[in-house]
Amino acid sequence: MPSIAYVHKFISIASFSVLVETTVLFFLIRHVFRDARISTPRLFFAGIFATYATNPYVMFVFPRITKWPYNTSLIVSETFVFFVEALFYRMVLKTDWKVSFALSLICNFSSWYLTLLLRTNGVSFDW
């Protein structure tokens, strides 16, 4: 069973990921793909739900069901998340497959990269 500190870390990371990924999703849909047919509430729902629904797999499920090293588990879990979120965007936002995969890739990369930049500069999610 995870410690309370790990659960707090999860909440911090998941919340940060939701903020980043939902913002990036909104920007991409409105300004890159210029798709005005998707309502703002639907965009926010998609960004928040997709991220909060998949983050537990990265932090709790994959590390616990395998005996793989952390980096291997991370690669497998993030690949899983990439495909699940692309499918979710396809179903909820009604985007075509190319757009759905691009959205998932860019949103996930953005939150991962910003987290890496923050950690590199001394900002930790261990509060």
C-alpha positions, 0 to 999 in steps of 0.5 A: 500500500502506498504511503500518504506521502506518495499519495500527496505526491500523486495528487500534486503531479496529477493536478500539475499534469491536468493544468498543463495538459488541459491548457495545451489541449485547449490551445491546440484545438483552438489555435493550431487545429482551429476547431471551433465546433468543440465546446469549451466545456467539452474541451475542459472535460476531455483534458481533465478527465483524460489526465486524471483517469490515466495518471493512476496507471503511471504512478500506481498500477504499472509500477506495482504489477511489474518487477520492471525497473522504474524507467521501463515501467515508465516507458510502458505506462506512458505508451499505454497512456498515449494510446488511451488518451488518443482513443478518448480524444477521438471518442469525446472530441470527435477528432480524426485519428491523426489529430487525436494522436497528435493531441495525446502526444503533445499534451503528454510530452508537455507535462512530462517536459515541464515536470523535468524542467521544474525538477532540473531547476530545483522544484519538486512535487514532494510537498 
